[in-house]
Amino acid sequence: MAEDNSYESILCVKPEVHVYRIPPRASNRGYRAADWKLDEPAWSGRMKITAKGKIAFIKLEDKNSGELFAQAPVEQYPGCAVEAVTDSSRYFVVRIEDGNGRHAFIGLGFADRGDSFDFNVALQDHFKWVKQEGELAKLEASQSSAPKLDLGFKEGQTIKISIGNIKKKDSAGAKSRPVGGGLLPPPPGVKAGGLLTPPPGQQTAPATQTNTAPLVDFGSPISAAQPATDVWGDFTSAGSNSSNETVKSGWVQF
């Protein structure tokens, strides 16, 4: 893998670890920590896990001076660079490299079980992040290569929107309007013509016959032998007769 020039981050630091010389693997069943001389470690010091880009580095350093004793680049976990033993959770087999193409397998042990748990989790979290970054890069590449949809309007293109609810509301409002311009119906006992009905038990007087003869005849000359009479006499008598009949019928004359 090409060297990444990004910054280096620290994932985990443990102040005390032990390094063991391990015998060659006898079978494909895996390594066993019981085959090592656990009471005689070959080296003891500080362990630091760093990450630079997608690669993690297990660095073994001197406690006091910080001088690098060995380091193991890890490109995949679990993998051949770091392998757990079959009989304990505190010991691992690590593949170290010198930078010149040479490598060797050593045993790495922790005095506390919690330290070995932190070591395991730090590597798992890093490569989980690497996997997510790879999936995100593939998704962005597929989206950029896919043809983009053109959802804009073309020149001269129009759309038509039909709103049907407005017509229904208008027709419903027209039906609910009162007939007659909002006028109230006449009170009971009044006809449509606006005349009051007479009180119960009384009858209306018959209509007075209209005299079709002219009230005043200005065309015929008055005879000299005829005595002088009031020309409005017939009108007065007709008015007095109609008023008398009106009073008799029970209506009040105004």
Contacts in CASP RR format, 6 or more apart in sequence:
PFRMAT RR
TARGET T0000
AUTHOR 0000-0000-0000
METHOD contacts of the structure
MODEL  1
MAEDNSYESILCVKPEVHVYRIPPRASNRGYRAADWKLDEPAWSGRMKIT
AKGKIAFIKLEDKNSGELFAQAPVEQYPGCAVEAVTDSSRYFVVRIEDGN
GRHAFIGLGFADRGDSFDFNVALQDHFKWVKQEGELAKLEASQSSAPKLD
LGFKEGQTIKISIGNIKKKDSAGAKSRPVGGGLLPPPPGVKAGGLLTPPP
GQQTAPATQTNTAPLVDFGSPISAAQPATDVWGDFTSAGSNSSNETVKSG
WVQF
1 54 0 8 1.000
1 55 0 8 1.000
1 75 0 8 1.000
4 52 0 8 1.000
4 53 0 8 1.000
4 54 0 8 1.000
4 55 0 8 1.000
6 52 0 8 1.000
6 53 0 8 1.000
7 52 0 8 1.000
8 50 0 8 1.000
8 51 0 8 1.000
8 52 0 8 1.000
9 50 0 8 1.000
9 51 0 8 1.000
9 52 0 8 1.000
10 48 0 8 1.000
10 49 0 8 1.000
10 50 0 8 1.000
11 49 0 8 1.000
11 50 0 8 1.000
11 51 0 8 1.000
11 56 0 8 1.000
11 122 0 8 1.000
11 123 0 8 1.000
11 125 0 8 1.000
11 126 0 8 1.000
12 47 0 8 1.000
12 48 0 8 1.000
12 49 0 8 1.000
12 118 0 8 1.000
12 119 0 8 1.000
12 122 0 8 1.000
13 46 0 8 1.000
13 47 0 8 1.000
13 48 0 8 1.000
13 49 0 8 1.000
14 46 0 8 1.000
14 47 0 8 1.000
14 48 0 8 1.000
14 110 0 8 1.000
14 115 0 8 1.000
14 118 0 8 1.000
14 119 0 8 1.000
15 45 0 8 1.000
15 46 0 8 1.000
15 63 0 8 1.000
16 44 0 8 1.000
16 45 0 8 1.000
16 46 0 8 1.000
16 63 0 8 1.000
16 110 0 8 1.000
16 111 0 8 1.000
17 44 0 8 1.000
17 45 0 8 1.000
17 46 0 8 1.000
17 47 0 8 1.000
17 60 0 8 1.000
17 108 0 8 1.000
17 109 0 8 1.000
17 110 0 8 1.000
17 115 0 8 1.000
18 41 0 8 1.000
18 43 0 8 1.000
18 44 0 8 1.000
18 45 0 8 1.000
18 108 0 8 1.000
18 109 0 8 1.000
18 110 0 8 1.000
18 111 0 8 1.000
19 41 0 8 1.000
19 42 0 8 1.000
19 43 0 8 1.000
19 44 0 8 1.000
19 60 0 8 1.000
19 69 0 8 1.000
19 70 0 8 1.000
19 106 0 8 1.000
19 107 0 8 1.000
19 108 0 8 1.000
19 109 0 8 1.000
20 36 0 8 1.000
20 37 0 8 1.000
20 38 0 8 1.000
20 41 0 8 1.000
20 42 0 8 1.000
20 91 0 8 1.000
20 106 0 8 1.000
20 107 0 8 1.000
20 108 0 8 1.000
20 109 0 8 1.000
21 36 0 8 1.000
21 37 0 8 1.000
21 42 0 8 1.000
21 106 0 8 1.000
21 107 0 8 1.000
22 31 0 8 1.000
22 35 0 8 1.000
22 36 0 8 1.000
22 93 0 8 1.000
22 105 0 8 1.000
22 106 0 8 1.000
22 107 0 8 1.000
23 35 0 8 1.000
23 36 0 8 1.000
25 31 0 8 1.000
29 86 0 8 1.000
30 83 0 8 1.000
30 85 0 8 1.000
30 86 0 8 1.000
31 83 0 8 1.000
31 85 0 8 1.000
31 86 0 8 1.000
31 93 0 8 1.000
32 85 0 8 1.000
32 86 0 8 1.000
32 87 0 8 1.000
33 85 0 8 1.000
33 87 0 8 1.000
33 88 0 8 1.000
33 90 0 8 1.000
33 91 0 8 1.000
33 109 0 8 1.000
34 87 0 8 1.000
36 91 0 8 1.000
36 107 0 8 1.000
42 106 0 8 1.000
43 60 0 8 1.000
43 69 0 8 1.000
45 60 0 8 1.000
45 61 0 8 1.000
45 62 0 8 1.000
45 63 0 8 1.000
45 69 0 8 1.000
46 60 0 8 1.000
46 61 0 8 1.000
46 62 0 8 1.000
46 63 0 8 1.000
46 66 0 8 1.000
47 58 0 8 1.000
47 59 0 8 1.000
47 60 0 8 1.000
47 61 0 8 1.000
47 108 0 8 1.000
47 119 0 8 1.000
48 58 0 8 1.000
48 59 0 8 1.000
48 61 0 8 1.000
49 56 0 8 1.000
49 57 0 8 1.000
49 58 0 8 1.000
49 59 0 8 1.000
49 119 0 8 1.000
49 122 0 8 1.000
49 123 0 8 1.000
50 56 0 8 1.000
50 57 0 8 1.000
50 59 0 8 1.000
51 57 0 8 1.000
51 126 0 8 1.000
54 75 0 8 1.000
54 130 0 8 1.000
54 133 0 8 1.000
55 73 0 8 1.000
55 74 0 8 1.000
55 75 0 8 1.000
56 73 0 8 1.000
56 74 0 8 1.000
56 77 0 8 1.000
56 123 0 8 1.000
56 126 0 8 1.000
56 127 0 8 1.000
57 71 0 8 1.000
57 72 0 8 1.000
57 73 0 8 1.000
57 74 0 8 1.000
58 71 0 8 1.000
58 72 0 8 1.000
58 74 0 8 1.000
58 82 0 8 1.000
58 94 0 8 1.000
58 108 0 8 1.000
59 68 0 8 1.000
59 70 0 8 1.000
59 71 0 8 1.000
60 68 0 8 1.000
60 69 0 8 1.000
60 70 0 8 1.000
60 71 0 8 1.000
60 96 0 8 1.000
61 67 0 8 1.000
61 68 0 8 1.000
61 69 0 8 1.000
62 69 0 8 1.000
70 96 0 8 1.000
70 98 0 8 1.000
70 106 0 8 1.000
71 96 0 8 1.000
71 97 0 8 1.000
72 81 0 8 1.000
72 82 0 8 1.000
72 94 0 8 1.000
72 95 0 8 1.000
72 96 0 8 1.000
72 97 0 8 1.000
73 81 0 8 1.000
73 97 0 8 1.000
74 81 0 8 1.000
74 82 0 8 1.000
74 123 0 8 1.000
75 81 0 8 1.000
76 127 0 8 1.000
77 123 0 8 1.000
77 124 0 8 1.000
77 126 0 8 1.000
77 127 0 8 1.000
78 84 0 8 1.000
80 95 0 8 1.000
81 94 0 8 1.000
81 95 0 8 1.000
82 92 0 8 1.000
82 93 0 8 1.000
82 94 0 8 1.000
82 95 0 8 1.000
82 123 0 8 1.000
83 92 0 8 1.000
83 93 0 8 1.000
84 91 0 8 1.000
84 92 0 8 1.000
84 93 0 8 1.000
84 120 0 8 1.000
85 91 0 8 1.000
85 92 0 8 1.000
85 93 0 8 1.000
89 113 0 8 1.000
89 116 0 8 1.000
89 117 0 8 1.000
90 109 0 8 1.000
90 110 0 8 1.000
90 111 0 8 1.000
90 112 0 8 1.000
90 113 0 8 1.000
90 115 0 8 1.000
90 116 0 8 1.000
91 107 0 8 1.000
91 108 0 8 1.000
91 109 0 8 1.000
91 110 0 8 1.000
91 116 0 8 1.000
92 107 0 8 1.000
92 108 0 8 1.000
92 109 0 8 1.000
92 116 0 8 1.000
92 119 0 8 1.000
93 105 0 8 1.000
93 106 0 8 1.000
93 107 0 8 1.000
93 108 0 8 1.000
94 105 0 8 1.000
94 106 0 8 1.000
94 107 0 8 1.000
94 108 0 8 1.000
95 103 0 8 1.000
95 104 0 8 1.000
95 105 0 8 1.000
96 103 0 8 1.000
96 104 0 8 1.000
96 105 0 8 1.000
96 106 0 8 1.000
97 103 0 8 1.000
109 116 0 8 1.000
110 116 0 8 1.000
110 119 0 8 1.000
186 192 0 8 1.000
186 194 0 8 1.000
189 196 0 8 1.000
189 197 0 8 1.000
190 196 0 8 1.000
190 197 0 8 1.000
191 197 0 8 1.000
198 204 0 8 1.000
202 249 0 8 1.000
202 250 0 8 1.000
203 249 0 8 1.000
204 249 0 8 1.000
205 245 0 8 1.000
205 246 0 8 1.000
205 248 0 8 1.000
205 249 0 8 1.000
205 250 0 8 1.000
205 251 0 8 1.000
208 241 0 8 1.000
208 242 0 8 1.000
208 245 0 8 1.000
211 234 0 8 1.000
211 238 0 8 1.000
215 232 0 8 1.000
215 234 0 8 1.000
215 235 0 8 1.000
216 231 0 8 1.000
216 232 0 8 1.000
230 236 0 8 1.000
243 253 0 8 1.000
246 253 0 8 1.000
247 253 0 8 1.000
END
